[in-house]
Amino acid sequence: MDEIEVDWKEQAALKAEDYLDYSSFSREGLIEQLEYEGFTREQAEYGVEAVGY
């Protein structure tokens, strides 16, 4: 493996969707949870917007 490219924005969207499958979050709460998981603010906001927030 020379190089693996990861689309972190897409990963944030998938993680946001996972969280919403079993719990409810406010928009900001979900962003904060994604940031806690290690996503940047930009990635977290993208993920939250991708799931309809």
N, CA, C and O atoms as a GROMACS GRO file, in nm:
protein
  212
    1MET      N    1   0.082  -0.117   0.000
    1MET     CA    2   0.000   0.000   0.000
    1MET      C    3   0.087   0.124   0.000
    1MET      O    4   0.154   0.154   0.099
    2ASP      N    5   0.085   0.192  -0.108
    2ASP     CA    6   0.162   0.315  -0.114
    2ASP      C    7   0.089   0.430  -0.049
    2ASP      O    8   0.148   0.508   0.026
    3GLU      N    9  -0.039   0.440  -0.077
    3GLU     CA   10  -0.113   0.552  -0.025
    3GLU      C   11  -0.262   0.518  -0.022
    3GLU      O   12  -0.317   0.466  -0.119
    4ILE      N   13  -0.324   0.548   0.088
    4ILE     CA   14  -0.468   0.531   0.100
    4ILE      C   15  -0.529   0.669   0.116
    4ILE      O   16  -0.490   0.745   0.205
    5GLU      N   17  -0.623   0.700   0.031
    5GLU     CA   18  -0.691   0.829   0.041
    5GLU      C   19  -0.825   0.808   0.107
    5GLU      O   20  -0.904   0.723   0.064
    6VAL      N   21  -0.852   0.884   0.211
    6VAL     CA   22  -0.977   0.875   0.283
    6VAL      C   23  -1.053   1.005   0.266
    6VAL      O   24  -0.997   1.114   0.283
    7ASP      N   25  -1.179   0.994   0.232
    7ASP     CA   26  -1.265   1.111   0.223
    7ASP      C   27  -1.324   1.134   0.362
    7ASP      O   28  -1.427   1.076   0.398
    8TRP      N   29  -1.259   1.218   0.440
    8TRP     CA   30  -1.300   1.239   0.579
    8TRP      C   31  -1.436   1.305   0.590
    8TRP      O   32  -1.507   1.283   0.688
    9LYS      N   33  -1.473   1.386   0.492
    9LYS     CA   34  -1.607   1.446   0.495
    9LYS      C   35  -1.713   1.336   0.479
    9LYS      O   36  -1.815   1.337   0.548
   10GLU      N   37  -1.690   1.245   0.389
   10GLU     CA   38  -1.783   1.134   0.370
   10GLU      C   39  -1.788   1.046   0.494
   10GLU      O   40  -1.895   0.999   0.533
   11GLN      N   41  -1.673   1.023   0.557
   11GLN     CA   42  -1.670   0.945   0.680
   11GLN      C   43  -1.749   1.014   0.791
   11GLN      O   44  -1.817   0.949   0.870
   12ALA      N   45  -1.739   1.146   0.798
   12ALA     CA   46  -1.815   1.222   0.898
   12ALA      C   47  -1.964   1.208   0.872
   12ALA      O   48  -2.042   1.195   0.967
   13ALA      N   49  -2.005   1.210   0.746
   13ALA     CA   50  -2.146   1.192   0.713
   13ALA      C   51  -2.195   1.054   0.754
   13ALA      O   52  -2.304   1.040   0.808
   14LEU      N   53  -2.116   0.953   0.728
   14LEU     CA   54  -2.153   0.816   0.767
   14LEU      C   55  -2.164   0.803   0.919
   14LEU      O   56  -2.256   0.739   0.970
   15LYS      N   57  -2.070   0.864   0.990
   15LYS     CA   58  -2.072   0.858   1.136
   15LYS      C   59  -2.192   0.934   1.192
   15LYS      O   60  -2.256   0.888   1.287
   16ALA      N   61  -2.224   1.049   1.132
   16ALA     CA   62  -2.340   1.126   1.175
   16ALA      C   63  -2.467   1.043   1.157
   16ALA      O   64  -2.554   1.041   1.244
   17GLU      N   65  -2.476   0.975   1.044
   17GLU     CA   66  -2.593   0.891   1.018
   17GLU      C   67  -2.602   0.779   1.120
   17GLU      O   68  -2.711   0.747   1.168
   18ASP      N   69  -2.489   0.718   1.153
   18ASP     CA   70  -2.487   0.613   1.255
   18ASP      C   71  -2.539   0.665   1.388
   18ASP      O   72  -2.621   0.599   1.452
   19TYR      N   73  -2.491   0.782   1.430
   19TYR     CA   74  -2.537   0.838   1.557
   19TYR      C   75  -2.687   0.862   1.557
   19TYR      O   76  -2.755   0.834   1.655
   20LEU      N   77  -2.738   0.914   1.446
   20LEU     CA   78  -2.880   0.946   1.441
   20LEU      C   79  -2.968   0.821   1.432
   20LEU      O   80  -3.087   0.828   1.460
   21ASP      N   81  -2.909   0.708   1.394
   21ASP     CA   82  -2.985   0.583   1.390
   21ASP      C   83  -3.024   0.534   1.530
   21ASP      O   84  -3.123   0.464   1.544
   22TYR      N   85  -2.946   0.572   1.632
   22TYR     CA   86  -2.977   0.521   1.765
   22TYR      C   87  -2.993   0.628   1.872
   22TYR      O   88  -3.017   0.596   1.989
   23SER      N   89  -2.980   0.754   1.835
   23SER     CA   90  -2.994   0.860   1.934
   23SER      C   91  -3.033   0.989   1.864
   23SER      O   92  -3.016   1.004   1.743
   24SER      N   93  -3.086   1.083   1.941
   24SER     CA   94  -3.119   1.212   1.882
   24SER      C   95  -3.019   1.316   1.929
   24SER      O   96  -2.972   1.313   2.043
   25PHE      N   97  -2.986   1.406   1.842
   25PHE     CA   98  -2.890   1.511   1.870
   25PHE      C   99  -2.944   1.642   1.814
   25PHE      O  100  -3.016   1.643   1.714
   26SER      N  101  -2.909   1.750   1.878
   26SER     CA  102  -2.928   1.880   1.814
   26SER      C  103  -2.820   1.891   1.707
   26SER      O  104  -2.724   1.813   1.707
   27ARG      N  105  -2.834   1.986   1.618
   27ARG     CA  106  -2.733   2.006   1.514
   27ARG      C  107  -2.596   2.029   1.577
   27ARG      O  108  -2.498   1.965   1.541
   28GLU      N  109  -2.591   2.123   1.672
   28GLU     CA  110  -2.463   2.155   1.735
   28GLU      C  111  -2.409   2.038   1.817
   28GLU      O  112  -2.288   2.013   1.821
   29GLY      N  113  -2.500   1.967   1.883
   29GLY     CA  114  -2.458   1.850   1.960
   29GLY      C  115  -2.395   1.743   1.873
   29GLY      O  116  -2.297   1.680   1.912
   30LEU      N  117  -2.451   1.724   1.756
   30LEU     CA  118  -2.396   1.624   1.664
   30LEU      C  119  -2.260   1.669   1.610
   30LEU      O  120  -2.168   1.588   1.596
   31ILE      N  121  -2.248   1.798   1.580
   31ILE     CA  122  -2.118   1.851   1.536
   31ILE      C  123  -2.014   1.831   1.646
   31ILE      O  124  -1.903   1.786   1.619
   32GLU      N  125  -2.051   1.862   1.768
   32GLU     CA  126  -1.957   1.846   1.880
   32GLU      C  127  -1.918   1.699   1.899
   32GLU      O  128  -1.802   1.669   1.927
   33GLN      N  129  -2.013   1.609   1.882
   33GLN     CA  130  -1.983   1.466   1.896
   33GLN      C  131  -1.886   1.422   1.787
   33GLN      O  132  -1.793   1.345   1.814
   34LEU      N  133  -1.906   1.469   1.666
   34LEU     CA  134  -1.815   1.433   1.557
   34LEU      C  135  -1.676   1.491   1.581
   34LEU      O  136  -1.575   1.427   1.551
   35GLU      N  137  -1.671   1.613   1.633
   35GLU     CA  138  -1.541   1.671   1.667
   35GLU      C  139  -1.472   1.589   1.776
   35GLU      O  140  -1.351   1.568   1.772
   36TYR      N  141  -1.549   1.544   1.873
   36TYR     CA  142  -1.494   1.460   1.980
   36TYR      C  143  -1.436   1.331   1.920
   36TYR      O  144  -1.335   1.279   1.970
   37GLU      N  145  -1.498   1.282   1.816
   37GLU     CA  146  -1.450   1.160   1.749
   37GLU      C  147  -1.323   1.185   1.667
   37GLU      O  148  -1.259   1.090   1.622
   38GLY      N  149  -1.286   1.313   1.649
   38GLY     CA  150  -1.162   1.343   1.580
   38GLY      C  151  -1.176   1.414   1.448
   38GLY      O  152  -1.077   1.446   1.382
   39PHE      N  153  -1.300   1.440   1.407
   39PHE     CA  154  -1.321   1.512   1.283
   39PHE      C  155  -1.298   1.661   1.307
   39PHE      O  156  -1.319   1.711   1.417
   40THR      N  157  -1.254   1.730   1.204
   40THR     CA  158  -1.239   1.875   1.214
   40THR      C  159  -1.378   1.939   1.214
   40THR      O  160  -1.477   1.873   1.183
   41ARG      N  161  -1.385   2.066   1.250
   41ARG     CA  162  -1.513   2.137   1.248
   41ARG      C  163  -1.573   2.134   1.107
   41ARG      O  164  -1.693   2.110   1.091
   42GLU      N  165  -1.490   2.159   1.007
   42GLU     CA  166  -1.538   2.159   0.869
   42GLU      C  167  -1.593   2.022   0.829
   42GLU      O  168  -1.700   2.014   0.768
   43GLN      N  169  -1.522   1.917   0.864
   43GLN     CA  170  -1.569   1.782   0.831
   43GLN      C  171  -1.699   1.750   0.905
   43GLN      O  172  -1.790   1.691   0.848
   44ALA      N  173  -1.705   1.789   1.031
   44ALA     CA  174  -1.824   1.763   1.112
   44ALA      C  175  -1.945   1.838   1.056
   44ALA      O  176  -2.054   1.781   1.046
   45GLU      N  177  -1.927   1.964   1.020
   45GLU     CA  178  -2.037   2.041   0.963
   45GLU      C  179  -2.083   1.980   0.831
   45GLU      O  180  -2.203   1.973   0.804
   46TYR      N  181  -1.990   1.936   0.750
   46TYR     CA  182  -2.026   1.870   0.624
   46TYR      C  183  -2.108   1.745   0.653
   46TYR      O  184  -2.212   1.723   0.590
   47GLY      N  185  -2.062   1.664   0.747
   47GLY     CA  186  -2.132   1.541   0.781
   47GLY      C  187  -2.273   1.565   0.829
   47GLY      O  188  -2.366   1.494   0.790
   48VAL      N  189  -2.291   1.666   0.912
   48VAL     CA  190  -2.422   1.699   0.965
   48VAL      C  191  -2.514   1.751   0.853
   48VAL      O  192  -2.632   1.715   0.848
   49GLU      N  193  -2.461   1.833   0.766
   49GLU     CA  194  -2.541   1.883   0.654
   49GLU      C  195  -2.579   1.769   0.559
   49GLU      O  196  -2.688   1.769   0.501
   50ALA      N  197  -2.490   1.674   0.543
   50ALA     CA  198  -2.516   1.561   0.452
   50ALA      C  199  -2.632   1.474   0.499
   50ALA      O  200  -2.696   1.407   0.419
   51VAL      N  201  -2.659   1.475   0.630
   51VAL     CA  202  -2.770   1.394   0.682
   51VAL      C  203  -2.895   1.478   0.706
   51VAL      O  204  -2.991   1.431   0.766
   52GLY      N  205  -2.894   1.602   0.659
   52GLY     CA  206  -3.014   1.681   0.660
   52GLY      C  207  -3.028   1.784   0.772
   52GLY      O  208  -3.137   1.839   0.790
   53TYR      N  209  -2.922   1.811   0.845
   53TYR     CA  210  -2.928   1.912   0.950
   53TYR      C  211  -2.884   2.045   0.896
   53TYR      O  212  -2.883   2.144   0.970
   0.00000   0.00000   0.00000
